Amino acid sequence: MSLRTRLTLLYTSTVGGILLLFGVAVYYSVSLTITRQLDTTLHQTADIVRANMRVGPQGELRVVSLVMLDLPADVYVQIWGRDGNLLDATQNIASYGRPLDPVGLQGGTPVYRDLRRGNDRLRVLSIPLEIGGRPAGIMQVGTRLDVVSAAQNTLLFVLLIGTVLAITAAGLAAWFSTGQALRPLASVTDTALQITVAGDLSRRIPYKGPPNDEVGQLINAFNQTLGRLENLFNTQRRFLADVGHELRTPLTVIKGNVGLMRKIKEFDEESLVTIDDEVDRLTRMVGDLLLLAQAESGKINLAHELVELDTLVFDVLNQMGVLARGKLDLRIGSIDQVLVCGDRDRLKQVLVNLLGNAINYTPRGGEVVIGLGKANNQARITISDTGPGIPPEDLPHIFERFYRAEKARTRQRDGKGYGLGLSIAYWIVRNHGGRIEVSSTSDKGSTFCVWLPLAEGSCGEETKVSGAGTHATTNEE
């Protein structure tokens, strides 16, 4: 059974149930109202008759002739003596000769009763009559219930017809409205099937209804998911292209040098050095890829020990000074003694990646400055360069895996860059409870800022980090 059919049945059943309850309430309310009106008529007639009763010389009950009283034509009145004899009756029932309500003659209190006389339904009020506190007889006042029966039958017919028509209209309205409401879901299904068949993640589901209703929110979420999937697949395609290119270059160099040595039939020292450099490059690439894979699966354990960041900065500066020597000015800005809890080797890898990028992308004669300080109970490491900067459209993506802003920061001449360093740095800093921010101005340079929590007391043991992905944006917290 389709969702549309289920919703229609649910809506129709709900409306039918409400109408049924409403009809029962109306039916009994109208019946009770008419019955009360008849009871009022019977009671008023009984009061008129009692007002015209007299007591005889012997204490007997005497009734003025009922024919002389102005009583309703559809009301029957009988006066019965205490000996069970009929004392008087209205003209419209004079020939009946039997009590309207035999049971009512036995009662000691006024009572209303519905009974049937032949094919007629009657409502009878039996009222005991007393003289001096002693029973003197019974007065019975009755009327036909034809009006009540006719009203009940008419009302029942109207309610049944109205309920059937209302349920039919409700069913048609529910079928139409649910069809209109669920029509966008059919678009979702069609789009999903087309994407599955054609593999076109650029398609989006059109929706012209209110964006804040349930269907609008569903379609918006689906479109956002398609956008994220499209970005993911584009990233993977770019990754495959980049990795293929990066692998092809060293393999081509290695193959060319091996072919050269085979051709000259002797070992060439320069060719061996080139091969060794390219193998080192492949090893680093594979190592970084394995690191990212382990990070995603949560299989990397980070040490949790006190780390002197100022000492670590000096070590990295000395190590990277060889790369910057003769090319640019690498110096320390303001520096402070700072302790954090973390993995020293991984934090060193962050500084090496960031400082290496700054050196490699800063032109000859430029300047790279590294600083260390404290702010808001956090350690703050800054690395600034005077390179070409990063275009604004690339800033939100520079920490994504395999992303390189090729337009602004050209491929390194030594061929060692392959777009994984910033992603690894981001992952390490995030799993130390910190964050990385970046600001850049075209043709003036970039500044990377690493924030880490300061150490508080002693540090615990090594921690197994979660396997969350390494994608990030540069939105500041």
For each residue, the residues with C-beta under 8 A, 3 or more apart:
1: 5 6
2: 5 6
3: 6 7 178 182
4: 7 8 175 178 179 182
5: 1 2 8 9
6: 1 2 3 9 10
7: 3 4 10 11 174 178 182
8: 4 5 11 12 171 174 175 178
9: 5 6 12 13
10: 6 7 13 14
11: 7 8 14 15 170 171 174 178
12: 8 9 15 16 167 170 171 174
13: 9 10 16 17
14: 10 11 17 18
15: 11 12 18 19 166 167 170
16: 12 13 19 20 163 167 170
17: 13 14 20 21
18: 14 15 21 22
19: 15 16 22 23 162 163 166 167
20: 16 17 23 24 163
21: 17 18 24 25
22: 18 19 25 26
23: 19 20 26 27 159 160 162 163
24: 20 21 27 28
25: 21 22 28 29
26: 22 23 29 30 155 159
27: 23 24 30 31 152 155 156 159
28: 24 25 31 32
29: 25 26 32 33
30: 26 27 33 34 151 152 155
31: 27 28 34 35 148 151 152
32: 28 29 35 36
33: 29 30 36 37
34: 30 31 37 38 147 148 151
35: 31 32 38 39 123 148
36: 32 33 39 40
37: 33 34 40 41
38: 34 35 41 42 123 143 145 147 148
39: 35 36 42 43 112 123 125
40: 36 37 43 44
41: 37 38 44 45 72 75 143
42: 38 39 45 46 75 112 123 124 125 141 142 143
43: 39 40 46 47 125 141
44: 40 41 47 48
45: 41 42 48 49 71 72 75 77 141
46: 42 43 49 50 77 125 127 139 141
47: 43 44 50 51
48: 44 45 51 52 69 70 71
49: 45 46 52 53 63 66 69 71 77 79 139 141
50: 46 47 53 127 129 139
51: 47 48
52: 48 49 63 64 69
53: 49 50 61 62 63 64 129
54: 62 63 64
55: 59 60 61 62 131
56: 59 60 61 62
57:
58:
59: 55 56 131 132
60: 55 56 136
61: 53 55 56 79 81 87 129 131 136 137
62: 53 54 55 56
63: 49 52 53 54 66 79 87 88
64: 52 53 54 68 69
65: 68 69 88
66: 49 63 69 71 77 79 88 89 90 91
67: 90 91
68: 64 65
69: 48 49 52 64 65 66
70: 48
71: 45 48 49 66 75 77 90
72: 41 45 75 143
73: 92
74: 143 144
75: 41 42 45 71 72 90 141 142 143
76: 89 90 92 93 100 122 140 141 142 143
77: 45 46 49 66 71 88 89 90 93 139 140 141
78: 86 88 89 90 93 99 100 139 140
79: 49 61 63 66 86 87 88 89 129 137 138 139
80: 84 85 86 87 99 105 137 138 139 140
81: 61 84 85 86 87 136 137
82: 135 136 137
83:
84: 80 81 105
85: 80 81
86: 78 79 80 81 89 97
87: 61 63 79 80 81 137
88: 63 65 66 77 78 79
89: 66 76 77 78 79 86 93 94 96
90: 66 67 71 75 76 77 78 93 94
91: 66 67 94
92: 73 76
93: 76 77 78 89 90 96 100
94: 89 90 91
95:
96: 89 93 100
97: 86
98: 102
99: 78 80 102 104 105 140
100: 76 78 93 96 104 115 117 122 124 140 142
101: 104 105 113 115 122 124 126 140 142
102: 98 99 105 106
103: 106 107 113
104: 99 100 101 107 111 113 124 126 138 140
105: 80 84 99 101 102 126 138 140
106: 102 103
107: 103 104 110 111 126 128
108: 128
109: 128
110: 107 125 126 127 128
111: 104 107 125 126
112: 39 42 123 124 125
113: 101 103 104 123 124 126
114: 121 122 123 124 145
115: 100 101 121 122 124
116: 119 120 121 122
117: 100 120 121 122
118:
119: 116
120: 116 117 144 145 146
121: 114 115 116 117 144 145 146 148 149
122: 76 100 101 114 115 116 117 142 143 144 145
123: 35 38 39 42 112 113 114 142 143 145 148
124: 42 100 101 104 112 113 114 115 140 141 142
125: 39 42 43 46 110 111 112 140 141 142
126: 101 104 105 107 110 111 113 138 139 140
127: 46 50 110 138 139 140 141
128: 107 108 109 110 135 137 138
129: 50 53 61 79 135 136 137 138 139
130: 133 134 135 136
131: 55 59 61 134 136
132: 59
133: 130
134: 130 131
135: 82 128 129 130
136: 60 61 81 82 129 130 131
137: 61 79 80 81 82 87 128 129
138: 79 80 104 105 126 127 128 129
139: 46 49 50 77 78 79 80 126 127 129
140: 76 77 78 80 99 100 101 104 105 124 125 126 127
141: 42 43 45 46 49 75 76 77 124 125 127
142: 42 75 76 100 101 122 123 124 125
143: 38 41 42 72 74 75 76 122 123
144: 74 120 121 122 147
145: 38 114 120 121 122 123 148 149
146: 120 121 149 150
147: 34 38 144 150 151
148: 31 34 35 38 121 123 145 151 152
149: 121 145 146 152 153
150: 146 147 153 154
151: 30 31 34 147 148 154 155
152: 27 30 31 148 149 155 156
153: 149 150 156 157
154: 150 151 157 158
155: 26 27 30 151 152 158 159
156: 27 152 153 159 160
157: 153 154 160 161
158: 154 155 161 162
159: 23 26 27 155 156 162 163
160: 23 156 157 163 164
161: 157 158 164 165
162: 19 23 158 159 165 166
163: 16 19 20 23 159 160 166 167
164: 160 161 167 168
165: 161 162 168 169
166: 15 19 162 163 169 170
167: 12 15 16 19 163 164 170 171
168: 164 165 171 172
169: 165 166 172 173
170: 11 12 15 16 166 167 173 174
171: 8 11 12 167 168 174 175
172: 168 169 175 176
173: 169 170 176 177
174: 7 8 11 12 170 171 177 178
175: 4 8 171 172 178 179
176: 172 173 179 180
177: 173 174 180 181
178: 3 4 7 8 11 174 175 181 182
179: 4 175 176 182 183
180: 176 177 183
181: 177 178 184 215
182: 3 4 7 178 179 185 186 215
183: 179 180 186 187
184: 181 187 188 205 207 209 215 219
185: 182 188 189 215 218
186: 182 183 189 190
187: 183 184 190 191 205 206 207 219
188: 184 185 191 192 205 218 219 222
189: 185 186 192 193
190: 186 187 193 194
191: 187 188 194 195 203 204 205
192: 188 189 195 196
193: 189 190 196 197
194: 190 191 197 198 200 203
195: 191 192 198 199 200 201 203 226
196: 192 193 199
197: 193 194
198: 194 195
199: 195 196
200: 194 195 203
201: 195 226 229 230 233
202: 230
203: 191 194 195 200 226
204: 191 223 226 227
205: 184 187 188 191 219 222 223
206: 187
207: 184 187 211 215 216 219 220
208:
209: 184 213 215 216
210: 213 216
211: 207 216 217 220
212: 216 217
213: 209 210 216 217
214: 217 218
215: 181 182 184 185 207 209 218 219
216: 207 209 210 211 212 213 219 220
217: 211 212 213 214 220 221
218: 185 188 214 215 221 222
219: 184 187 188 205 207 215 216 222 223
220: 207 211 216 217 223 224
221: 217 218 224 225
222: 188 205 218 219 225 226
223: 204 205 219 220 226 227
224: 220 221 227 228
225: 221 222 228 229
226: 195 201 203 204 222 223 229 230
227: 204 223 224 230 231
228: 224 225 231 232
229: 201 225 226 232 233
230: 201 202 226 227 233 234
231: 227 228 234 235
232: 228 229 235 236
233: 201 229 230 236 237
234: 230 231 237 238
235: 231 232 238 239 400 401 402 403
236: 232 233 239 240
237: 233 234 240 241
238: 234 235 241 242 402 403
239: 235 236 242 243 401 402
240: 236 237 243 244
241: 237 238 244 245
242: 238 239 245 246 402 404 418 419
243: 239 240 246 247 285 289 402 418
244: 240 241 247 248
245: 241 242 248 249
246: 242 243 249 250 285 418
247: 243 244 250 251 282 285
248: 244 245 251 252
249: 245 246 252 253 415
250: 246 247 253 254 278 279 281 282 415
251: 247 248 254 255 278 282
252: 248 249 255 256
253: 249 250 256 257 274 275 278
254: 250 251 257 258 275 278 279
255: 251 252 258 259
256: 252 253 259 260
257: 253 254 260 261 268 271 272 274 275
258: 254 255 261 262 271 275
259: 255 256 262 263
260: 256 257 263 264 268 271
261: 257 258 264 265 266 267 268 271
262: 258 259 265
263: 259 260
264: 260 261 268
265: 261 262
266: 261
267: 261 271 272
268: 257 260 261 264 271 272
269: 272 273
270: 273 274
271: 257 258 260 261 267 268 274 275
272: 257 267 268 269 275 276
273: 269 270 276 277
274: 253 257 270 271 277 278
275: 253 254 257 258 271 272 278 279
276: 272 273 279 280
277: 273 274 280 281
278: 250 251 253 254 274 275 281 282
279: 250 254 275 276 282 283
280: 276 277 283 284
281: 250 277 278 284 285 415 416
282: 247 250 251 278 279 285 286
283: 279 280 286 287
284: 280 281 287 288 416
285: 243 246 247 281 282 288 289 418 420
286: 282 283 289 290
287: 283 284 290 291
288: 284 285 291 292 418 420 421 424
289: 243 285 286 292 293 420
290: 286 287 293 294
291: 287 288 294 295 300 424
292: 288 289 295 296 401 420 423 424 427 470
293: 289 290 296 297
294: 290 291 297 299 300
295: 291 292 298 300 424 427 465 467 470
296: 292 293 467 468 469 470
297: 293 294 467
298: 295 464 465 466 467
299: 294 467
300: 291 294 295 464 465
301: 462 463 464 465
302: 342 343 346 428 431 432 462 463 464 465
303: 342 343 344 345 346 462
304: 341 342 343 459 460 461 462 463
305: 341 342 343 344 459
306: 339 340 341 455 458 459
307: 312 339 340 341 342 343 344 347 455
308: 311 312 337 338 339
309: 312 313 338 339 340 347 372 379 381 452
310: 313 314 335 336 337 338 372
311: 308 314 315
312: 307 308 309 315 316 344 347 348 351
313: 309 310 316 317 332 335 351 370 372 381
314: 310 311 317 318 332
315: 311 312 318 319 348
316: 312 313 319 320 348 351 352 355
317: 313 314 320 321 330 332 355 370
318: 314 315 321
319: 315 316 322 352
320: 316 317 323 324 330 352 355 356 359
321: 317 318 324 325 330
322: 319 325
323: 320 327 356 359 360
324: 320 321 327 328 329 330 359 368
325: 321 322
326:
327: 323 324 359 364
328: 324 359 362 363 364 365 366 367 368
329: 324 366 367 368
330: 317 320 321 324 359 367 368 370
331: 367 368 369 370
332: 313 314 317 335 369 370 371
333: 369 370 371 382 384
334: 371 372 373
335: 310 313 332 371 372 373
336: 310 372 373 374
337: 308 310
338: 308 309 310 372 373 374 379 454
339: 306 307 308 309 454 455
340: 306 307 309 347 379 432 452 453 454 455
341: 304 305 306 307 453 455 456 459 460
342: 302 303 304 305 307 346 347 432 452 459
343: 302 303 304 305 307 346 347 428 432 462
344: 303 305 307 312 347 348
345: 303 348 349
346: 302 303 342 343 349 350 428 432
347: 307 309 312 340 342 343 344 350 351 428 432 452
348: 312 315 316 344 345 351 352
349: 345 346 352 353 424 425 428
350: 346 347 353 354 424 425 428 429 450
351: 312 313 316 347 348 354 355 370 381 383
352: 316 319 320 348 349 355 356
353: 349 350 356 357 421 422 424 425
354: 350 351 357 358 383 421 422 425 448 450
355: 316 317 320 351 352 358 359 368 370 383
356: 320 323 352 353 359 360 421
357: 353 354 360 361 409 417 421 422
358: 354 355 361 362 368 383 384 385 387 446 448
359: 320 323 324 327 328 330 355 356 362 368 385
360: 323 356 357 412 414 416 417
361: 357 358 385 387 388 409 410 412
362: 328 358 359 366 367 368 385 386 387 445
363: 328 366 386 387 388
364: 327 328
365: 328
366: 328 329 362 363 385 386 387 445
367: 328 329 330 331 362 385 386
368: 324 328 329 330 331 355 358 359 362 383 384 385 386
369: 331 332 333 382 383 384 385
370: 313 317 330 331 332 333 351 355 381 382 383 384
371: 332 333 334 335 381 382 384
372: 309 310 313 334 335 336 338 379 380 381 382
373: 334 335 336 338 379 380
374: 336 338 377 378 379 380 454
375: 378 380
376:
377: 374 453 454
378: 374 375 434 451 452 453 454
379: 309 338 340 372 373 374 450 451 452 453 454
380: 372 373 374 375 449 450 451
381: 309 313 351 370 371 372 449 450 452
382: 333 369 370 371 372 447 448 449 450
383: 351 354 355 358 368 369 370 447 448 450
384: 333 358 368 369 370 371 445 446 447 448
385: 358 359 361 362 366 367 368 369 445 446 447
386: 362 363 366 367 368 444 445
387: 358 361 362 363 366 409 445 446
388: 361 363 408 409 442 443 445
389: 408 440 441 442 443 444 445 446
390: 394 395 398 405 408 409 438 440 442 446
391: 394 395 405 407 408 442
392: 395
393: 396
394: 390 391 397 398 405 407 408
395: 390 391 392 398 438 440 474
396: 393 473 474 475
397: 394 400 403 405 473
398: 390 394 395 403 405 422 438 474
399: 403 422 423 425 426 436 470 471 472 473 474
400: 235 397 403 423 471 472
401: 235 239 292 419 420 423 470 471
402: 235 238 239 242 243 419 420 423
403: 235 238 397 398 399 400 419 422 423
404: 242 409 411 417 419
405: 390 391 394 397 398 408 409
406: 409 410 411
407: 391 394
408: 388 389 390 391 394 405 442
409: 357 361 387 388 390 404 405 406
410: 361 406
411: 404 406 415 417
412: 360 361 415 416 417
413:
414: 360
415: 249 250 281 411 412
416: 281 284 360 412
417: 357 360 404 411 412 421
418: 242 243 246 285 288
419: 242 401 402 403 404 422 423
420: 285 288 289 292 401 402 423 424
421: 288 353 354 356 357 417 424 425
422: 353 354 357 398 399 403 419 425 426
423: 292 399 400 401 402 403 419 420 426 427 470 471 472
424: 288 291 292 295 349 350 353 420 421 427 428 470
425: 349 350 353 354 399 421 422 428 429 436
426: 399 422 423 429 430 436 470 472
427: 292 295 423 424 430 431 470
428: 302 343 346 347 349 350 424 425 431 432
429: 350 425 426 432 434 435 436 450 451 452
430: 426 427 433 434 435 472
431: 302 427 428 465 466
432: 302 340 342 343 346 347 428 429 452 453
433: 430 452 453
434: 378 429 430 450 451 452 453
435: 429 430 450 451 477
436: 399 425 426 429 448 449 450 451 472 474
437: 448 449 451 474 476
438: 390 395 398 446 447 448 449 474
439: 446 447 449
440: 389 390 395 445 446 447
441: 389 444 445 446
442: 388 389 390 391 408
443: 388 389
444: 386 389 441
445: 362 366 384 385 386 387 388 389 440 441
446: 358 384 385 387 389 390 438 439 440 441
447: 382 383 384 385 438 439 440
448: 354 358 382 383 384 436 437 438
449: 380 381 382 436 437 438 439
450: 350 354 379 380 381 382 383 429 434 435 436
451: 378 379 380 429 434 435 436 437
452: 309 340 342 347 378 379 381 429 432 433 434
453: 340 341 377 378 379 432 433 434 456
454: 338 339 340 374 377 378 379
455: 306 307 339 340 341 459
456: 341 453
457:
458: 306
459: 304 305 306 341 342 455
460: 304 341 463
461: 304
462: 301 302 303 304 343
463: 301 302 304 460
464: 298 300 301 302
465: 295 298 300 301 302 431
466: 298 431
467: 295 296 297 298 299
468: 296
469: 296
470: 292 295 296 399 401 423 424 426 427
471: 399 400 401 423
472: 399 400 423 426 430 436
473: 396 397 399
474: 395 396 398 399 436 437 438
475: 396
476: 437
477: 435
